[in-house]
Amino acid sequence: MTRQTTRSMPLARYAAMTLALLPVAVLEAQPPETVEANEIIVTGERDGEKTIHDFIDTVTIETSDQMATFRADVCPAGFGLPAAYNDIVISRIREVAKQADIPVAAPDCDPNLVVIIADDGREFFDAFRKDRPTLFHALELSEIRDVRKSEGPVRAWQIVELRGSDGRKPRRIGFISIPGDPPRHVVNGHELTGVLPSRILKSTRRDLAISFVVFDLAATEGLTLTQIADHAAMRALARTKGASLAAPTILALFEEGGYRADGLTTWDAAYLKSLYATSNTVSASQQQSNMARLIGEQLKGPASAD
């Protein structure tokens, strides 16, 4: 996805936008939970190389043959629950990010990871898009349709920025010149100069600029705040999707017949840590191979029970 986000307003204003659109939703099933510092309860099991590759392939959404990650410090915000519950969800996401060695911003930061509990996720998405269309200019129409038509109770989408491998923003262009031919119009064209070619490293990378995760209120009934926060973390800190497969994962929480984890599993924690420990300036296939090796190393250790 070779696009830039629209930066017409500070990220701090997303909170105000969201609250203005969001129907009040209250989770009554669970009282606030205590989240201890530096504690993540995980479950998991040892498995073979093929299972690891299958896990990565199944849960990962690729972005133009490169995997997108946050390079800016992660700043989560939550809406739709009572304030005390929102604080617990956000505290948990911060802890998950820290355990995966993902930089986390100070508490008074501009949100770039937003978790929302809405009466109806599809209606919220439509209202949000209508009210703030510039936030969706960086998404392809097919991506918007996929989010809107999603049949599950959770909708997640990300704004992804194209950057040079050194972090520079490329220059947007509308035409390209080919020797002997007239200039040709291009959609979402970018130009990056001064990058040395390499057989291994790509000249660009994909950065997560903003992540949104929206839960249907009815689907959260009976869930703990930890389950909500950990599922949101896996959907927002990486471009992943709900999946039901052999390996235990919080991503299967809403899948029919899926593994119903009490929180982040050993597989989930290993996925996030390996994603951010490897470089996304290579192809997605190469990065996933590197991730598989690191996940295998982490799964060799003892797995704690939830």
VOPAGU-2260 file (C-alpha; in pm, 1 decimal, decimal comma):
REM VOPAGU-2260
SITE   aa  ch    i         X         Y         Z
SITE  MET   A    0       0,0       0,0       0,0
SITE  THR   A    1     196,7     301,2    -124,5
SITE  ARG   A    2      10,4     579,9      47,7
SITE  GLN   A    3      51,9     854,7     306,2
SITE  THR   A    4    -195,8     942,8     578,9
SITE  THR   A    5    -379,1    1272,7     590,1
SITE  ARG   A    6    -234,8    1479,1     872,3
SITE  SER   A    7    -487,2    1762,7     871,6
SITE  MET   A    8    -544,5    1749,3    1249,5
SITE  PRO   A    9    -357,2    1635,3    1562,7
SITE  LEU   A   10    -408,8    1278,5    1676,2
SITE  ALA   A   11    -516,8    1411,3    2015,6
SITE  ARG   A   12    -843,3    1522,6    1856,3
SITE  TYR   A   13    -938,9    1167,9    1759,0
SITE  ALA   A   14   -1061,8    1116,7    2114,5
SITE  ALA   A   15   -1307,7    1402,7    2084,1
SITE  MET   A   16   -1423,6    1279,6    1742,6
SITE  THR   A   17   -1479,3     929,7    1872,9
SITE  LEU   A   18   -1675,3    1033,1    2179,3
SITE  ALA   A   19   -1898,2    1255,2    1966,6
SITE  LEU   A   20   -1994,9     958,6    1747,5
SITE  LEU   A   21   -1995,1     676,5    1999,4
SITE  PRO   A   22   -2318,2     552,1    2159,9
SITE  VAL   A   23   -2270,0     502,1    2532,7
SITE  ALA   A   24   -2190,4     136,7    2597,6
SITE  VAL   A   25   -2139,3     -16,1    2941,0
SITE  LEU   A   26   -1985,7    -354,8    3017,0
SITE  GLU   A   27   -2173,9    -492,9    3316,8
SITE  ALA   A   28   -2052,9    -850,7    3324,9
SITE  GLN   A   29   -1716,8    -797,9    3493,8
SITE  PRO   A   30   -1587,8    -567,5    3769,9
SITE  PRO   A   31   -1259,1    -381,6    3722,9
SITE  GLU   A   32    -958,8    -612,4    3737,9
SITE  THR   A   33    -622,6    -551,0    3894,5
SITE  VAL   A   34    -336,1    -551,7    3645,1
SITE  GLU   A   35      -0,7    -600,1    3811,8
SITE  ALA   A   36     298,8    -418,9    3668,1
SITE  ASN   A   37     519,0    -630,6    3441,5
SITE  GLU   A   38     274,1    -920,9    3450,9
SITE  ILE   A   39     127,5   -1094,6    3149,0
SITE  ILE   A   40     -45,1   -1427,1    3200,2
SITE  VAL   A   41       2,6   -1650,3    2899,5
SITE  THR   A   42     -86,6   -1997,9    2787,0
SITE  GLY   A   43      73,5   -2204,8    2515,9
SITE  GLU   A   44     242,3   -2526,0    2408,2
SITE  ARG   A   45     547,2   -2638,3    2220,0
SITE  ASP   A   46     507,7   -2729,7    1858,2
SITE  GLY   A   47     690,1   -2787,4    1533,9
SITE  GLU   A   48     822,7   -2561,9    1263,2
SITE  LYS   A   49     529,3   -2621,4    1027,1
SITE  THR   A   50     278,5   -2522,1    1295,1
SITE  ILE   A   51     470,9   -2201,3    1355,7
SITE  HIS   A   52     470,4   -2109,2     986,8
SITE  ASP   A   53     100,6   -2198,6     959,7
SITE  PHE   A   54      26,3   -1977,2    1258,5
SITE  ILE   A   55     207,0   -1678,8    1106,1
SITE  ASP   A   56      49,2   -1730,0     763,7
SITE  THR   A   57    -301,5   -1765,2     904,8
SITE  VAL   A   58    -314,3   -1464,0    1134,9
SITE  THR   A   59    -107,3   -1214,7     933,9
SITE  ILE   A   60    -244,3    -952,0     696,2
SITE  GLU   A   61      34,1    -845,5     461,7
SITE  THR   A   62      78,3    -490,0     335,0
SITE  SER   A   63     221,0    -472,3     -17,8
SITE  ASP   A   64     459,6    -760,6      57,6
SITE  GLN   A   65     589,3    -583,1     368,2
SITE  MET   A   66     467,6    -610,9     725,0
SITE  ALA   A   67     373,4    -285,1     895,3
SITE  THR   A   68     475,8    -200,0    1252,6
SITE  PHE   A   69     465,8     101,3    1479,7
SITE  ARG   A   70     784,6     306,0    1469,1
SITE  ALA   A   71     638,7     592,4    1672,6
SITE  ASP   A   72     574,0     525,4    2042,0
SITE  VAL   A   73     242,5     349,9    2093,6
SITE  CYS   A   74     -26,4     559,4    2262,6
SITE  PRO   A   75    -349,6     365,0    2330,6
SITE  ALA   A   76    -685,6     518,9    2414,9
SITE  GLY   A   77   -1018,1     352,1    2495,5
SITE  PHE   A   78   -1381,7     458,4    2468,7
SITE  GLY   A   79   -1724,9     312,4    2531,9
SITE  LEU   A   80   -1671,9     162,8    2878,3
SITE  PRO   A   81   -1684,4     331,0    3220,5
SITE  ALA   A   82   -1367,3     533,7    3279,4
SITE  ALA   A   83   -1222,6     285,1    3529,8
SITE  TYR   A   84   -1271,3      -2,0    3283,2
SITE  ASN   A   85   -1120,0     195,6    2996,2
SITE  ASP   A   86    -815,9     263,7    3213,7
SITE  ILE   A   87    -769,1    -107,7    3283,4
SITE  VAL   A   88    -794,8    -197,9    2913,1
SITE  ILE   A   89    -544,1      69,9    2815,9
SITE  SER   A   90    -306,4     -22,1    3100,0
SITE  ARG   A   91    -314,0    -382,3    2983,3
SITE  ILE   A   92    -240,4    -289,8    2620,2
SITE  ARG   A   93      52,3     -78,1    2737,0
SITE  GLU   A   94     188,3    -373,6    2934,0
SITE  VAL   A   95     149,1    -611,1    2638,2
SITE  ALA   A   96     340,4    -364,4    2419,9
SITE  LYS   A   97     618,7    -323,8    2677,2
SITE  GLN   A   98     660,8    -700,7    2712,5
SITE  ALA   A   99     701,4    -720,1    2333,9
SITE  ASP   A  100     967,0    -444,9    2345,6
SITE  ILE   A  101     738,9    -203,7    2158,4
SITE  PRO   A  102     806,8     160,6    2256,7
SITE  VAL   A  103     520,0     310,1    2457,8
SITE  ALA   A  104     449,5     682,1    2491,2
SITE  ALA   A  105     389,6     876,0    2812,0
SITE  PRO   A  106      29,0     881,6    2942,1
SITE  ASP   A  107     -43,9    1235,9    2813,7
SITE  CYS   A  108      32,5    1142,1    2450,5
SITE  ASP   A  109    -163,9    1180,4    2127,0
SITE  PRO   A  110    -356,8     852,4    2070,1
SITE  ASN   A  111    -249,6     635,0    1776,6
SITE  LEU   A  112    -416,4     310,9    1893,7
SITE  VAL   A  113    -788,7     346,4    1961,5
SITE  VAL   A  114   -1012,9      78,2    2116,4
SITE  ILE   A  115   -1388,6     134,4    2099,8
SITE  ILE   A  116   -1687,3     -53,5    2240,1
SITE  ALA   A  117   -1990,5      43,9    2027,4
SITE  ASP   A  118   -2353,1     -63,0    2028,5
SITE  ASP   A  119   -2309,5    -165,5    1664,9
SITE  GLY   A  120   -1963,9    -170,1    1505,9
SITE  ARG   A  121   -2086,5    -139,5    1147,4
SITE  GLU   A  122   -2304,5     161,1    1228,0
SITE  PHE   A  123   -2018,3     323,1    1414,0
SITE  PHE   A  124   -1781,6     263,7    1124,1
SITE  ASP   A  125   -2027,2     420,3     877,2
SITE  ALA   A  126   -2085,6     721,8    1102,2
SITE  PHE   A  127   -1714,9     768,9    1165,4
SITE  ARG   A  128   -1634,6     751,4     796,1
SITE  LYS   A  129   -1911,1     998,4     709,6
SITE  ASP   A  130   -1809,1    1243,2     981,2
SITE  ARG   A  131   -1430,8    1224,7     920,7
SITE  PRO   A  132   -1376,7    1112,2     558,4
SITE  THR   A  133   -1017,4    1242,1     547,4
SITE  LEU   A  134    -915,3     969,1     791,6
SITE  PHE   A  135   -1006,5     710,2     529,3
SITE  HIS   A  136    -833,3     864,5     228,0
SITE  ALA   A  137    -530,1     645,6     290,2
SITE  LEU   A  138    -738,9     327,8     262,1
SITE  GLU   A  139    -828,3     152,1     -61,4
SITE  LEU   A  140   -1199,5     120,1    -133,2
SITE  SER   A  141   -1159,5    -256,4    -114,4
SITE  GLU   A  142   -1018,8    -224,0     238,5
SITE  ILE   A  143   -1309,5      -4,0     345,5
SITE  ARG   A  144   -1556,3    -254,2     200,2
SITE  ASP   A  145   -1382,9    -541,9     378,8
SITE  VAL   A  146   -1406,0    -365,7     715,8
SITE  ARG   A  147   -1765,9    -262,7     666,2
SITE  LYS   A  148   -1885,2    -601,8     542,7
SITE  SER   A  149   -1702,4    -798,0     808,2
SITE  GLU   A  150   -1942,3   -1047,4     966,1
SITE  GLY   A  151   -1753,3   -1074,9    1294,2
SITE  PRO   A  152   -1817,4    -866,7    1606,5
SITE  VAL   A  153   -1475,7    -698,9    1587,5
SITE  ARG   A  154   -1362,4    -456,0    1318,0
SITE  ALA   A  155    -999,4    -350,2    1294,9
SITE  TRP   A  156    -827,1    -125,0    1046,0
SITE  GLN   A  157    -498,2      61,4    1024,8
SITE  ILE   A  158    -366,8     370,7     852,2
SITE  VAL   A  159     -32,1     269,3     701,8
SITE  GLU   A  160     234,6     516,8     592,3
SITE  LEU   A  161     491,2     454,1     323,9
SITE  ARG   A  162     839,8     558,7     435,6
SITE  GLY   A  163    1188,6     523,4     304,3
SITE  SER   A  164    1386,3     250,7     477,0
SITE  ASP   A  165    1563,7     531,1     665,4
SITE  GLY   A  166    1233,5     681,5     780,4
SITE  ARG   A  167    1205,4     959,7     523,3
SITE  LYS   A  168     868,3    1044,0     370,1
SITE  PRO   A  169     867,5     995,0      -8,1
SITE  ARG   A  170     748,3    1271,0    -237,1
SITE  ARG   A  171     401,4    1221,0    -381,4
SITE  ILE   A  172     379,0    1235,2    -760,3
SITE  GLY   A  173      91,0    1230,0   -1007,6
SITE  PHE   A  174     284,9    1150,2   -1324,5
SITE  ILE   A  175     585,7     944,4   -1428,4
SITE  SER   A  176     805,6     999,2   -1728,7
SITE  ILE   A  177     922,8     709,6   -1944,9
SITE  PRO   A  178    1186,1     780,9   -2212,1
SITE  GLY   A  179    1021,2     795,5   -2554,7
SITE  ASP   A  180     665,5     810,9   -2413,7
SITE  PRO   A  181     450,6    1099,0   -2289,1
SITE  PRO   A  182     411,9    1136,8   -1910,8
SITE  ARG   A  183     171,0     886,6   -1759,2
SITE  HIS   A  184     -71,4     955,4   -1475,7
SITE  VAL   A  185     -33,2     734,8   -1166,4
SITE  VAL   A  186    -259,4     692,3    -863,8
SITE  ASN   A  187     -94,3     725,0    -521,0
SITE  GLY   A  188     249,2     751,6    -679,6
SITE  HIS   A  189     556,4     820,7    -467,2
SITE  GLU   A  190     916,4     905,2    -545,9
SITE  LEU   A  191    1210,9     831,9    -320,1
SITE  THR   A  192    1562,7     938,4    -413,3
SITE  GLY   A  193    1904,4     876,1    -264,6
SITE  VAL   A  194    1842,4     514,3    -162,2
SITE  LEU   A  195    2108,1     261,5    -257,0
SITE  PRO   A  196    1968,2     -50,4    -429,0
SITE  SER   A  197    2004,1    -384,9    -251,3
SITE  ARG   A  198    1915,4    -743,5    -333,4
SITE  ILE   A  199    1809,7    -804,9      24,8
SITE  LEU   A  200    1679,6    -479,7     170,8
SITE  LYS   A  201    1391,2    -284,6      23,2
SITE  SER   A  202    1415,1      91,7     -21,5
SITE  THR   A  203    1087,4     144,2     164,6
SITE  ARG   A  204     910,4      26,7     474,8
SITE  ARG   A  205     550,4      37,0     602,7
SITE  ASP   A  206     474,8     216,0     930,5
SITE  LEU   A  207     154,9     185,6    1130,7
SITE  ALA   A  208      34,4     542,0    1186,8
SITE  ILE   A  209    -301,3     473,7    1355,0
SITE  SER   A  210    -484,7     154,4    1452,4
SITE  PHE   A  211    -855,5     125,9    1531,1
SITE  VAL   A  212   -1032,8    -172,0    1691,7
SITE  VAL   A  213   -1411,8    -162,4    1734,8
SITE  PHE   A  214   -1603,8    -425,0    1935,6
SITE  ASP   A  215   -1978,4    -484,1    1917,8
SITE  LEU   A  216   -2107,9    -440,0    2270,9
SITE  ALA   A  217   -2313,2    -760,2    2269,0
SITE  ALA   A  218   -2004,7    -968,8    2184,1
SITE  THR   A  219   -1821,9    -854,2    2498,2
SITE  GLU   A  220   -2082,5    -999,7    2732,9
SITE  GLY   A  221   -1918,7   -1248,8    2964,6
SITE  LEU   A  222   -1565,1   -1150,9    2866,3
SITE  THR   A  223   -1306,3   -1018,2    3106,8
SITE  LEU   A  224   -1135,0    -687,1    3049,1
SITE  THR   A  225    -812,1    -880,7    2999,4
SITE  GLN   A  226    -962,8   -1076,8    2710,1
SITE  ILE   A  227   -1089,8    -755,9    2548,1
SITE  ALA   A  228    -758,2    -575,5    2593,3
SITE  ASP   A  229    -542,7    -865,1    2474,0
SITE  HIS   A  230    -753,7    -928,2    2164,1
SITE  ALA   A  231    -739,5    -556,1    2084,7
SITE  ALA   A  232    -362,9    -552,8    2135,1
SITE  MET   A  233    -310,3    -837,6    1889,1
SITE  ARG   A  234    -535,6    -670,9    1629,0
SITE  ALA   A  235    -388,8    -320,6    1671,3
SITE  LEU   A  236     -15,2    -366,6    1733,8
SITE  ALA   A  237       8,9    -583,8    1421,2
SITE  ARG   A  238    -196,9    -628,3    1106,1
SITE  THR   A  239    -366,5    -950,5    1213,1
SITE  LYS   A  240    -710,5   -1105,3    1181,3
SITE  GLY   A  241    -934,9   -1333,5    1378,5
SITE  ALA   A  242    -836,7   -1695,3    1321,7
SITE  SER   A  243    -921,7   -2039,4    1450,6
SITE  LEU   A  244    -637,7   -2289,4    1415,9
SITE  ALA   A  245    -439,0   -2549,2    1605,5
SITE  ALA   A  246    -213,9   -2306,7    1791,8
SITE  PRO   A  247    -378,3   -2135,6    2091,4
SITE  THR   A  248    -434,5   -1764,2    2029,6
SITE  ILE   A  249    -649,9   -1483,3    2165,7
SITE  LEU   A  250    -728,6   -1406,8    1799,9
SITE  ALA   A  251    -968,1   -1705,1    1803,2
SITE  LEU   A  252   -1176,2   -1549,1    2081,7
SITE  PHE   A  253   -1470,3   -1468,1    1854,0
SITE  GLU   A  254   -1432,4   -1754,6    1607,2
SITE  GLU   A  255   -1692,5   -2029,5    1614,0
SITE  GLY   A  256   -1535,0   -2330,6    1778,5
SITE  GLY   A  257   -1214,0   -2133,0    1829,7
SITE  TYR   A  258    -972,1   -2159,4    2121,3
SITE  ARG   A  259   -1117,5   -1944,1    2400,5
SITE  ALA   A  260    -807,6   -1807,8    2568,6
SITE  ASP   A  261    -830,4   -1625,8    2900,6
SITE  GLY   A  262    -574,6   -1377,7    2774,9
SITE  LEU   A  263    -266,0   -1339,9    2560,6
SITE  THR   A  264    -114,1   -1680,5    2487,6
SITE  THR   A  265     250,8   -1775,6    2461,0
SITE  TRP   A  266     203,5   -1789,2    2082,9
SITE  ASP   A  267      58,8   -1438,6    2074,7
SITE  ALA   A  268     333,1   -1293,8    2291,2
SITE  ALA   A  269     599,2   -1464,5    2077,4
SITE  TYR   A  270     438,3   -1334,1    1755,9
SITE  LEU   A  271     442,2    -971,7    1872,3
SITE  LYS   A  272     792,9    -990,0    2013,5
SITE  SER   A  273     934,0   -1152,3    1700,3
SITE  LEU   A  274     752,0    -906,6    1470,8
SITE  TYR   A  275     914,0    -609,3    1641,1
SITE  ALA   A  276    1250,9    -782,5    1681,0
SITE  THR   A  277    1284,8    -834,5    1304,7
SITE  SER   A  278    1325,1    -577,7    1029,5
SITE  ASN   A  279    1035,0    -481,3     802,7
SITE  THR   A  280    1270,1    -339,3     539,4
SITE  VAL   A  281    1279,5    -686,8     384,5
SITE  SER   A  282    1001,9    -874,8     208,2
SITE  ALA   A  283     714,3   -1009,9     416,1
SITE  SER   A  284     818,3   -1367,6     338,1
SITE  GLN   A  285    1173,3   -1305,0     457,9
SITE  GLN   A  286    1055,3   -1130,9     774,1
SITE  GLN   A  287     811,8   -1411,7     847,9
SITE  SER   A  288    1092,2   -1666,8     813,1
SITE  ASN   A  289    1296,4   -1466,8    1062,6
SITE  MET   A  290     994,0   -1443,5    1290,7
SITE  ALA   A  291     937,6   -1819,4    1275,2
SITE  ARG   A  292    1290,9   -1882,7    1396,7
SITE  LEU   A  293    1248,3   -1642,8    1690,5
SITE  ILE   A  294     904,3   -1779,4    1779,3
SITE  GLY   A  295    1048,0   -2130,8    1782,8
SITE  GLU   A  296    1320,2   -2019,1    2022,2
SITE  GLN   A  297    1066,8   -1855,8    2254,5
SITE  LEU   A  298     833,5   -2157,0    2252,5
SITE  LYS   A  299    1117,4   -2384,0    2364,9
SITE  GLY   A  300    1100,2   -2219,0    2706,7
SITE  PRO   A  301     850,3   -2324,1    2972,3
SITE  ALA   A  302     495,0   -2200,5    2910,3
SITE  SER   A  303     303,2   -2068,6    3210,3
SITE  ALA   A  304     -58,7   -2161,2    3260,2
SITE  ASP   A  305    -344,1   -1912,9    3284,4
